[in-house]
Amino acid sequence: MLSDYAPILILFVLAAGFAGGNVILSEILGKRKPGAAKNSVYECGMPIRGSARARFSVHYYLVALLFILFDVEAAFLLPWAANARMLGVAGLLAMAGFLVILTVGFVYVIRKRALEWDR
């Protein structure tokens, strides 16, 4: 049984060795020329304004959470679509119930205006 996993273990060891070896070699062989430009903070090419501890609105996190929630729920549709014929009527009814719950949640979010930025 352990021999079944030997190729995966060998691949993992080789990948970790390659990654670690590159990091060690770049540390040993790399040139170090520190300067003001290299030591300055770089943020997408934009000059930094304000503190890194700026507060965000709770609305920002709510939209992000809702996006992840609906995205993950939509990802459940792909395996069902791939096996829809095999699942038959029971699978169709289960997915219909899932979609009803998903739609009710989405309508609730729309009515509460949770996805609007300008409130």
N, C-alpha and C positions, 0 to 999 in steps of 0.2 A: 504494500500500500504506500509506503514511504517512497518507493521508487517511482510511483506515478507523479509525485510532486518534485522530483529531483530536477527536471528541466526548468521548472519555474523558480526553484531555489537558486540554480546556477545563473539564470537570467537576472534575478534580483541582485545576486552578489556581483555579477559583472557590471550591472548598471550603477550600483552604489559605488563600486570601485572606480568606474570611469568618472562619475560625478565628483567624488571625493578627490581623485587624482588630479582632475582639472583645477579644482579649487586650490589644492596644495601647490601645484605647479605655478599657477598664476600668482600666488602669494610669494613664492620663492623667486620666480623669474621676472615678475612684473616691475615696471619702473614706477618709482614714487616721486612725483613732482607736485607737492601740495602748493596751493596758491589760493588767493582770495576767491577766484571764480570757481575753483573746484570745491572749496569749503562752504560756499554759499548754498542756501536751500533752494532747490529747483522744484517748482510746482507747475508743471504743464506749460512752461515758458511764460507764465504770468508773474508779475511782481507780487510779492506777498503783501496782503493788506490785513491788518488786524491780528488778533490772537488765534492760535490754533484751538483754543478752548471756546470758540464761538458756539452759541446755543442755536439749535435748530428747532423749528416748530414741531410740535407733536404731529401735525398734519403730514409732514414729510415722511415720518416713520409709518404712519397709517397707510399712506399710499404705497409705500414700499412693501409693507406687510400684505396688503390686499393684492398687489401684483404677484407676489410669490404664491399666495394662496390660490388665486385663480390659475396661475401658470402651472402649478403642480396638479391641480384638479384637471386641467386640460390635458396634461401628460398621461392621465389615466385613460384617456380616450384611445390612444394609439394601440396599446396591447389589446384592448377590446375590439377595435376595428380589425386587427390582424386575425383575431380568432372568432369573429362574429358568427360565421357559419357553424363552427364547431360548438359554440355555446348554445345555439338554438334560441327558442322562445324565452327560456328562463334567463339567459344572458341579456336578451333584448329588454325584458321587463326590468331586470336589475339596473341596466344602464339607463333606461327611461326614468327610473326612480332617482338615480344619481343626477341625471340632467335636470330633473325637476327641482331637486334640492339646490343644485348649482344655480339655476335660474332664479329661484326665490332669493337666494343670497345676493345675487348680482342686482336684482331689482331693489332689494333693501339698501344696498350700498348706493345705488343711483338716487333713490328717494331721499336718503340722508345727505346727499351731495358730498359724499366723502372723497370723491375723485376730482373735485373742482379746486383749482389752485387759487382762484381769486375770491376767496371769502374773507 
